[in-house]
Amino acid sequence: MAEPDGEAQALDTWKQGFDAWRQMLEATEHTLWVLDHDLTGFHLDRDAWPATLQSCLRRLAQARIRILIRDDQPLLTRLPRTRQMLVDYGHVAQVRKIATQHASAIQQALVVSDERHILLRPQYDAPRAFLRRNDPADCLRHLPTFEGFWDSAEPISLGTVLGL
């Protein structure tokens, strides 16, 4: 992820945001923290995303991925490939649902990679985003909030979803 240290890059379109998200997945070496409404905005089951996510999960076998979402139903019902990968790599990736008392406070989407790179969409359902590379200080400003939500969040059971 070559970019001047700490310089914010404004992203105005969904495509720019997806490209930044892909770059972050491909460059992550140690930790990846994701905070989102329901993961559907990342299009993880479409196009080449499953392969990109799987490559990240394999590469991070000794690391950790934390995914914190507000609504777990899309992950459980509309993202079957992503859900199965998260089950298969449960030793690497943990997924939790934001506690009810915090859910209304979450309007943003946030991705922090290796505590150095951050992708922030102030409004989770809008394309406008900001990417900062090599900015540990900005990451550290966001991580305590993430960790607070994480500590009070409920683990999501990603096992087989049975329907009638």
Secondary structure, DSSP 8 states (H G I E B T S, - for coil): ----TT-EEEE-SHHHHHHHHHHHHHH-SSEEEEEESSSGGGTTTSTTHHHHHHHHHHHTTTSEEEEEES--HHHHHT-HHHHHHHHHTTTTEEEEE--HHHHTT---EEEEETTTEEEEESSTTSS-EEEE-S-HHHHHHHHHHHHHHHHH-EE---S-----
